[in-house]
Amino acid sequence: MSKLARAASIEDLRQLARKRLPRVVFDFIDGAAGNERTLRENQQCFADWQLMPRVGVDVSDRSLATRIVGHDAKLPLILAPTGLAGMFYPGGEMAAASAAEAAGIPYCLSTNSVASIEEVAAAVPGGDRWFQLYIMKDRGLTDALLERAARSGYRVLCVTVDLPIQGKRDRDVRNSFTVPLRPRPGTILDVASHPRWLIGLLRSNVRFGNFVGSEPEGFTSIAKLVGTLFDPSANWDDIARIREKWKGPVVVKGVLHPDDARRAVEIGCDGVIVSNHGGRQLDQVPASVTALPAIAEAVGGRAEVILDSGVRRGTDILVARALGASACMIGRAFLWGLASGGQAGVTRTIDILRDELDNALALLGQRRFVDVGHQSAIRSHDHRHGVPRQAENVNAEPGRPRLASGG
Ligand SMILES: Cc1cc2nc3c(=O)[nH]c(=O)nc-3n(C[C@H](O)[C@H](O)[C@H](O)COP(=O)(O)O)c2cc1C
């Protein structure tokens, strides 16, 4: 049995990726901003909720199928936009997009990808491809990215709004993470002791594929790229203008406050992605799952609500569903699979989450994922602060979430 097949959980894939990648690259994926409190909370706060199973239900025939932003999907999962996937495995963006297509789920290409918008579209013409946009200082460049994505058949535009500037990520500063990697004694040793990854890297042309000609010269940190090209003055007027320009669905990624979710709906966005960028931007913000119920209520079924950040288990996806999300995005979970084994590794990530979700759905006493509603989640005791809270149905609380669909 291969190492991939033996990986039983997303954490197992993380350990495989840790072995396969030099520290500088592993840390770029694994790390987050500041004290990495939000990174930890994103996972731990799923434990604030418990799943309440029902028994005596015929669960012999089950379905995980759903619709995500107006399109059929076989699973309530989306591969999140992640910069530099092609640095983790040769052709990383194409590998991930192919795995997503085969699994019948959307793949979202990042603005900061290694492979360009056109290269990914040419390699994976089918599938539900989304494009993630950062708003550039040069609005001509922003519009050019939009036009290229539309011409290349990307269906959904995902505008990321939580990165006016780059979060401070200590691991990347300490490791001097740059593109291309800057040769320093520590980095050379680190890289040389991972020959399989290095051979792949030498076969790849790692650069910011969508910015060839406009990116800063020489060794570029992500913070430098962001500082040079991205617009910290971008605001809701710009998002509204982009909404007008893009003919297909628009989702806004990086919302934690219900008023921002309302604003996104008011300007005509089709979806709100509750996200803190996997803890990579402002540290010490609420976990996405903590922010989800109030956002689901604010949106009130007028747009789709998607949960992103911290998803590592099928049970996390069920909790998100019970709190009002239609689907979940995964970032690191699929990058660890990618780094461990390319397309087969991403497929392993999706298989693990599909099996866990299917197993949990049956044990919850539900036949169809879309039918999971607020009755399925109750608040846990607050373990982290040692304050026992009475278990109660979220429905009984003031400000309870109203679900977009599926009750
Ligand atoms: C290595 C890496 C690169 C990322 N690059 C981007 C990006 O270019 N655009 C974006 O909107 N989010 C980016 N993200 C954030 C992801 O889209 C997603 O919000 C985050 O990974 C979710 O948290 P999770 O990793 O716990 O699933 C990146 C995340 C990682 C780990």
The ligand as an SDF file (V2000), in Angstrom:
LIG
                    3D

 31 33  0  0  0  0  0  0  0  0999 V2000
   -0.1880   28.5220    1.0950 C   0  0  0  0  0  0  0  0  0  0  0  0
   -1.4700   29.2940    1.0680 C   0  0  0  0  0  0  0  0  0  0  0  0
   -1.6630   30.2580    0.0980 C   0  0  0  0  0  0  0  0  0  0  0  0
   -2.8540   31.0000    0.0600 C   0  0  0  0  0  0  0  0  0  0  0  0
   -3.0650   31.9090   -0.9460 N   0  0  0  0  0  0  0  0  0  0  0  0
   -4.2550   32.5360   -1.0420 C   0  0  0  0  0  0  0  0  0  0  0  0
   -4.5410   33.3700   -2.1530 C   0  0  0  0  0  0  0  0  0  0  0  0
   -3.7190   33.5590   -3.0350 O   0  0  0  0  0  0  0  0  0  0  0  0
   -5.7670   33.9630   -2.1970 N   0  0  0  0  0  0  0  0  0  0  0  0
   -6.7180   33.7700   -1.2330 C   0  0  0  0  0  0  0  0  0  0  0  0
   -7.8160   34.3140   -1.3230 O   0  0  0  0  0  0  0  0  0  0  0  0
   -6.4550   32.9800   -0.1650 N   0  0  0  0  0  0  0  0  0  0  0  0
   -5.2720   32.3500   -0.0710 C   0  0  0  0  0  0  0  0  0  0  0  0
   -5.0380   31.5000    0.9740 N   0  0  0  0  0  0  0  0  0  0  0  0
   -6.1080   31.2550    1.9640 C   0  0  0  0  0  0  0  0  0  0  0  0
   -7.0040   30.0920    1.5050 C   0  0  0  0  0  0  0  0  0  0  0  0
   -7.7470   30.4460    0.3870 O   0  0  0  0  0  0  0  0  0  0  0  0
   -7.9700   29.7140    2.6170 C   0  0  0  0  0  0  0  0  0  0  0  0
   -8.6850   30.8490    3.0130 O   0  0  0  0  0  0  0  0  0  0  0  0
   -7.2990   29.1030    3.8400 C   0  0  0  0  0  0  0  0  0  0  0  0
   -6.2630   28.2260    3.4640 O   0  0  0  0  0  0  0  0  0  0  0  0
   -8.3590   28.3680    4.6310 C   0  0  0  0  0  0  0  0  0  0  0  0
   -7.8450   27.8230    5.7930 O   0  0  0  0  0  0  0  0  0  0  0  0
   -7.3850   26.2900    5.9030 P   0  0  0  0  0  0  0  0  0  0  0  0
   -6.0210   26.2560    5.2960 O   0  0  0  0  0  0  0  0  0  0  0  0
   -7.4160   26.0620    7.3590 O   0  0  0  0  0  0  0  0  0  0  0  0
   -8.3710   25.4590    5.1220 O   0  0  0  0  0  0  0  0  0  0  0  0
   -3.8500   30.7690    1.0380 C   0  0  0  0  0  0  0  0  0  0  0  0
   -3.6500   29.7840    2.0070 C   0  0  0  0  0  0  0  0  0  0  0  0
   -2.4790   29.0500    2.0370 C   0  0  0  0  0  0  0  0  0  0  0  0
   -2.3060   27.9910    3.0820 C   0  0  0  0  0  0  0  0  0  0  0  0
  1  2  1  0
  2  3  1  0
  2 30  2  0
  3  4  2  0
  4  5  1  0
  4 28  1  0
  5  6  2  0
  6  7  1  0
  6 13  1  0
  7  8  2  0
  7  9  1  0
  9 10  1  0
 10 11  2  0
 10 12  1  0
 12 13  2  0
 13 14  1  0
 14 15  1  0
 14 28  1  0
 15 16  1  0
 16 17  1  0
 16 18  1  0
 18 19  1  0
 18 20  1  0
 20 21  1  0
 20 22  1  0
 22 23  1  0
 23 24  1  0
 24 25  2  0
 24 26  1  0
 24 27  1  0
 28 29  2  0
 29 30  1  0
 30 31  1  0
M  END
$$$$
